[in-house]
């Protein structure tokens, strides 16, 4: 009986030892995975920071380019400076889009969660639309269809002009459409 108990104790001790070894191996694997995840997270944070810095540099470069252009060119006559009182520079285009009744920032952020997820872009969604969204087929509001506008008016696409900016500066007065005709509409 004692030998049976001794055998049983030894078997249990071996089982405990093997389970402890397996548990230790699992903890080591978990530690490696955690370290890899942390390294990837740090890399992602660094990439996001770089992207933010690049976007900020892009905005600053546009501002500097405009300032240099303003310094380098003589002041145009009042009638040439801004045609019909409408925006003509990239920064004025940003203001034009932001202030337009055809740009709905809340709708844009709700419609495009990737823009909303980026803190820098979410602060100025009109800039995203101006620089990227209009050319990616994103719409500034439910009523204006960027892809439609660029497809039906290839002159705008060929000029590389943001569709909403073109419409606000020229298209509206030219009677250009901002969405496909509804059924029964000419």
Steps between C-alpha positions, in 0.01 A plus 500: 500500500781741586674420173179570311469837672864575432452413132188712487680796663791468257259491204320810627830681557608417144165622368534823697857544373397450135207739539727762657743459210219537246364803685846655509538447124162662440596799713822537300306487172253755634785727608651482149165578339446790740846638417430468126164670541656784696771541235234515228299748704807722542566475126140597425520799734823609332342465155193696609726771638697509175179522300377784719832682459491451123147636480597796715805559281277485193270767641798715603660456157178612332488804728866581429449453126206737508698754701793475257267528205340808653844655553628405154207622296401861476161586637249446222235747413195473722290343224768234433579417862198287563267425213146598594604519864562125513795315650807442283777365729529163677437655841204691363377172349512342846294787641262482205437128555470535878251786475297353214143383552608197296758385755348337807785421740287293738356296214847455345649369827204267556514373141879446498607351835863473388514880484327530838746250654797720412512781756674742264256439215200509731597854604478621140302254288460766230877485443482122454222543247688777319831311477385138474131427542371674190743304284428172682130520417396612846207739517500823705129466576211278393402735216839527322648196323870552440550200271201597287625858468849391392365239258246724328739797488836356390643852465488527879671163547766585240568831674556310826254727676298391800143446375328705771748788464440503125125497549511784752736712289364425154256212469208653684497808277544275195198292602695178551331207676619372839322164486340277236155606390211351691244294312292733284750785545665641188 
